Amino acid sequence: MRREELEAEWLTLTRETLPQAAAARGWPIARDHCFQRVLLDAATGGCWYDAIPGRPAYRHAAPEMLAGAIGLGRAVLAGSEDVAALNLQSLRWRGKR
């Protein structure tokens, strides 16, 4: 997949698809930036800003890292990844839980 396609999919997934699904599924997060934080943290194995040098993160993430975060988002939608657990881990990495 080309870089432009990855970025477009990322933005649609995190700004539209996941937030729209959040209320119906009772997820603990619902805002686009929360999904972006959780998925990028999980894809990088820690706080994304320690692994991605620039902002916005999706533009500066390595393509394989962004693809991994997209895959996690798809898995959350499919129910094979637990967004609550991913969120909790993200908060732990940030010292908030």
Secondary structure, 3 states (H helix, E strand, C coil): CCHHHHHHHHHHHHHHHHHHHHHHHCCCCCCHHHHHHHHHHHHHCCCHHHCCCCCCHHHHCCHHHHHHHHHHHHHHHHCCCCHHHHHHHHHHHCCCC
